[in-house]
Amino acid sequence: MSLVSGCLGINSAGRLTIGGVDVTELAKEFETPLYIMDEGQIRQNCRAFSEAMAASYPGNWAVAYASKAFACKHMYRVIQEEDMLTDVASGGELFTALGGGLPPESIIFHGNNKTDEELRYAVKTGIRRVVANGTEELRRISRIAGESGRTVSVSLRLSPGIEPDTFSAVQTGQLDSKFGIPIETGDAMEAVRLALSLDGVELQGIHCHIGSQIFDTRPFTMTAEVMVSFMAKVRDELSFSLKELNLGGGYAVRYLPDQEVLSISDYVGAITKTVQDTAKRHGLPLPELVIEPGRAIVADAGITVYTVGSVKEILGVRTYLSVDGGMTDNPRYMLYGAEYDILLPARALESKTQTVTLAGRCCENELLGVDMPIQPVKAGDLLAVLNTGAYNYSMASNYNRVPRPPVVMVREGKPFLAVRRETWDDVARLDN
Ligand SMILES: Cc1ncc(COP(=O)(O)O)c(C=O)c1O
């Protein structure tokens, strides 16, 4: 049986383990539905990116964890210990990151249409970089910097005009996008000009993020070439040196056992080579290079464990399995048909002879996946959805007033609650 993540295993009793701990035992102790994450796998993923950058890029570099993939105070502590930067995409993520003890100078603030309140908070706390998504935001940053008598270190989010082959909801670098200032229309050059003229704004660099779950190096290298060439154009037209180049995230991870993915070192190596080649061609010094993996840091570190409530077989049609979670803890199938591997943790070695459609408990025709192979299953069985560490907990909702599951972290074989289970009281706590 091939498992989709290195932190998963099967013990001598034929049961699924994560970080060496028996998943069935964890479900007994913490109940279902339950997110479980392995801290060792998260750290291994962090190091794989840092080592690949160190090995292939002779200039200054940094790896920033895109914390929208999975954010809680403990996760931010791990990122700090791994000596990485962090990207936050809202005031709430920034608040949690600072609450987790992250130094402000390690935080990059992204997001479309940040509010004045968020920008004031970012300016007051003195974070490393605010990434402006457009010229209107740039002017607001300048105004807010003026109000507080500070200078804000800024980067500009550009859209390089690259359309990667991935779900349209996670394509973000093409011309027709709410994200970024387009290069091809001339708007990006005008934005640089504006940034250089505004008080309270110190322009450090440019940023882009073309999308997520991209399997091929080509869109990344095309983007790197466009961005470095733009830096050269800024030097030529405005006699200004942009110091930092942030190329965002987007590296695709494996969700199904037979999926082919790039290695982290091939992905990083392709980008760093293009940046170096293009800089050399234009006679530019090497920029400080930042990448922002999110999914790749946490996806394969997590699983979700449910209890099967009912098995509904419609002869000649399909078999529905309903579990005690659903789109409230994992909306990704409903959002973009995302696929996952599933198995029964208590009988992990048995052959997957059944095919099921996995349904949730919401009052909605909501699914977690269709036509999924699984071991022979019955009501009351535990069921694990694998590689749910990214964009599951962070995208969870309280639809139907369903409380969100807890996150149990396994560290060196010991489980602890990184996030406790929500209660009905939590769900109703804001109501007057
Ligand atoms: C600005 C930015 N950086 C990084 C990421 C992380 O992308 P991924 O999780 O695909 O690595 C995202 C994801 O949306 C993003 O918007």
The ligand as a Gaussian input file, in Angstrom:
#p B3LYP/6-31G(d) Opt

LIG

0 1
 C        0.542000      36.027000      -2.195000
 C        0.557000      34.543000      -2.021000
 N        1.722000      33.938000      -1.732000
 C        1.786000      32.598000      -1.537000
 C        0.650000      31.812000      -1.631000
 C        0.787000      30.338000      -1.365000
 O        0.461000      29.550000      -2.434000
 P        0.619000      27.958000      -2.315000
 O       -0.146000      27.537000      -1.125000
 O        0.066000      27.446000      -3.573000
 O        2.081000      27.685000      -2.179000
 C       -0.576000      32.396000      -1.950000
 C       -1.780000      31.569000      -2.080000
 O       -2.851000      31.974000      -2.400000
 C       -0.622000      33.809000      -2.144000
 O       -1.767000      34.431000      -2.418000

